[in-house]
Amino acid sequence: MWLPCRRWDGKRRLPVFFEAKSAGDFTNTNKRRKEEAAKISQLRNTYGKRASLNLFLCGYFDSGYLGYEAAENIDWAWEHRIDDLALFGL
């Protein structure tokens, strides 16, 4: 799911994308963590270097996965802390 983000003042911001991810165990997430790096690269090539990809996470994501995403400047919010989406202006 990709959701363009808006600022609190209602003005459209450069594209901010969210991808919803769910994982039942740690194994699958570590096999797929490079996918987001490729996606953010494609998004920035299309929308400019200020475009951002963020994750909406549910399930098991360990520090290795989260560290890899953080190194790619990909941020996240947890489904059990849905109010954190307000930090993104949603």
VOBA-1610 file (N, C-alpha, C; in pm, whole numbers, padded with zeros to 5 digits, always signed):
BEGIN
Met+00085-00116+00000Met+00000+00000+00000Met+00090+00123+00000Trp+00066+00215-00088Trp+00144+00338-00098Trp+00051+00454-00067Leu+00087+00533+00031Leu+00005+00648+00069Leu+00086+00775+00055Pro+00048+00866-00034Pro+00117+00994-00037Pro+00084+01072+00090Cys+00182+01138+00144Cys+00166+01208+00272Cys+00141+01357+00247Arg+00065+01420+00336Arg+00040+01564+00330Arg+00092+01629+00458Arg+00132+01754+00445Arg+00173+01830+00563Arg+00050+01865+00645Trp+00072+01905+00771Trp-00039+01945+00856Trp-00114+02065+00798Asp-00045+02154+00727Asp-00110+02272+00673Asp-00188+02242+00545Gly-00192+02115+00504Gly-00269+02075+00388Gly-00194+02088+00256Lys-00075+02147+00257Lys+00002+02159+00134Lys+00065+02024+00101Arg+00066+01993-00025Arg+00124+01866-00068Arg+00275+01872-00053Arg+00329+01771+00008Arg+00473+01759+00028Arg+00530+01677-00087Leu+00659+01685-00108Leu+00720+01593-00203Leu+00681+01453-00163Pro+00670+01361-00255Pro+00612+01230-00222Pro+00678+01162-00102Val+00592+01120-00011Val+00631+01038+00102Val+00548+00912+00091Phe+00612+00799+00080Phe+00543+00674+00057Phe+00552+00583+00179Phe+00445+00507+00204Phe+00441+00406+00308Phe+00413+00272+00244Glu+00484+00172+00290Glu+00455+00035+00250Glu+00420-00043+00376Ala+00306-00110+00373Ala+00264-00193+00486Ala+00332-00329+00473Lys+00394-00372+00583Lys+00464-00501+00583Lys+00424-00579+00707Ser+00401-00707+00689Ser+00368-00796+00799Ser+00458-00918+00791Ala+00507-00963+00906Ala+00597-01078+00908Ala+00564-01168+01026Gly+00551-01297+00999Gly+00523-01393+01103Gly+00646-01444+01175Asp+00764-01420+01116Asp+00890-01458+01180Asp+01004-01374+01125Phe+01121-01386+01185Phe+01235-01303+01146Phe+01299-01347+01015Thr+01287-01474+00977Thr+01357-01526+00860Thr+01316-01455+00732Asn+01188-01443+00708Asn+01140-01384+00585Asn+01181-01237+00571Thr+01182-01163+00681Thr+01216-01021+00672Thr+01361-01001+00630Asn+01450-01083+00681Asn+01591-01067+00645Asn+01619-01104+00501Lys+01540-01195+00443Lys+01556-01229+00303Lys+01508-01116+00213Arg+01416-01035+00261Arg+01353-00932+00177Arg+01399-00790+00205Arg+01489-00771+00300Arg+01521-00635+00342Arg+01586-00550+00234Lys+01649-00613+00136Lys+01711-00536+00028Lys+01609-00482-00071Glu+01487-00535-00067Glu+01384-00488-00159Glu+01352-00340-00137Glu+01346-00299-00011Glu+01313-00159+00017Glu+01423-00065-00032Ala+01548-00106-00022Ala+01659-00024-00073Ala+01643-00002-00223Ala+01604-00105-00294Ala+01581-00091-00438Ala+01462+00000-00465Lys+01355-00014-00384Lys+01236+00070-00404Lys+01266+00217-00380Ile+01339+00248-00273Ile+01367+00389-00246Ile+01455+00448-00356Ser+01545+00369-00407Ser+01628+00416-00518Ser+01542+00448-00640Gln+01448+00361-00672Gln+01359+00385-00785Gln+01269+00506-00762Leu+01217+00520-00638Leu+01133+00635-00607Leu+01209+00766-00620Arg+01332+00768-00573Arg+01412+00890-00581Arg+01450+00922-00724Asn+01472+00820-00805Asn+01500+00844-00947Asn+01378+00904-01017Thr+01259+00864-00973Thr+01136+00912-01034Thr+01092+01048-00979Tyr+01095+01063-00844Tyr+01037+01181-00780Tyr+01139+01279-00723Gly+01266+01246-00730Gly+01369+01335-00677Gly+01424+01283-00545Lys+01538+01337-00508Lys+01611+01283-00393Lys+01542+01308-00259Arg+01443+01396-00255Arg+01372+01423-00128Arg+01255+01328-00104Ala+01222+01243-00201Ala+01117+01144-00181Ala+01161+01047-00072Ser+01064+01001+00008Ser+01100+00907+00113Ser+01006+00788+00114Leu+01061+00676+00156Leu+00985+00552+00173Leu+00985+00520+00321Asn+00869+00491+00374Asn+00855+00456+00514Asn+00777+00325+00522Leu+00795+00255+00632Leu+00731+00126+00649Leu+00629+00131+00762Phe+00519+00063+00741Phe+00418+00044+00844Phe+00425-00104+00880Leu+00484-00135+00996Leu+00522-00271+01030Leu+00426-00338+01127Cys+00404-00466+01102Cys+00325-00551+01191Cys+00396-00687+01199Gly+00427-00731+01319Gly+00488-00863+01333Gly+00631-00857+01381Tyr+00712-00948+01331Tyr+00848-00970+01380Tyr+00952-00907+01287Phe+01014-00802+01334Phe+01123-00736+01262Phe+01234-00712+01363Asp+01348-00775+01342Asp+01456-00765+01441Asp+01545-00644+01416Ser+01640-00623+01506Ser+01728-00506+01498Ser+01815-00508+01373Gly+01850-00626+01323Gly+01927-00634+01199Gly+01851-00577+01082Tyr+01724-00614+01072Tyr+01638-00562+00966Tyr+01619-00411+00981Leu+01585-00368+01102Leu+01560-00226+01125Leu+01686-00143+01104Gly+01800-00195+01143Gly+01926-00124+01121Gly+01958-00108+00973Tyr+01931-00212+00896Tyr+01952-00205+00752Tyr+01863-00098+00690Glu+01737-00095+00732Glu+01645+00006+00679Glu+01687+00146+00721Ala+01728+00162+00845Ala+01772+00294+00894Ala+01894+00342+00815Ala+01984+00251+00781Ala+02103+00288+00703Ala+02065+00338+00564Glu+01950+00296+00514Glu+01900+00341+00383Glu+01809+00464+00397Asn+01802+00522+00517Asn+01715+00636+00547Asn+01568+00603+00528Ile+01533+00480+00562Ile+01394+00436+00559Ile+01346+00430+00703Asp+01238+00501+00732Asp+01184+00506+00867Asp+01063+00413+00874Trp+01008+00393+00994Trp+00896+00303+01010Trp+00808+00346+01126Ala+00686+00293+01124Ala+00591+00306+01235Ala+00533+00166+01257Trp+00505+00134+01382Trp+00450+00003+01418Trp+00298+00010+01422Glu+00234-00099+01381Glu+00088-00103+01381Glu+00032-00091+01522His+00104-00134+01623His+00053-00123+01760His+00080+00016+01819Arg+00146+00103+01741Arg+00168+00243+01781Arg+00122+00333+01666Ile+00000+00311+01622Ile-00052+00380+01504Ile-00052+00532+01519Asp-00057+00581+01642Asp-00052+00725+01662Asp+00081+00785+01618Asp+00185+00703+01606Asp+00313+00752+01557Asp+00306+00802+01413Leu+00203+00764+01339Leu+00188+00816+01203Leu+00171+00967+01202Ala+00128+01023+01313Ala+00116+01168+01322Ala+00251+01235+01306Leu+00360+01166+01342Leu+00494+01221+01325Leu+00529+01240+01178Phe+00458+01170+01090Phe+00479+01183+00946Phe+00382+01282+00884Gly+00296+01341+00965Gly+00197+01435+00915Gly+00071+01369+00866Leu+00047+01246+00908Leu-00075+01175+00865Leu-00182+01184+00970
//
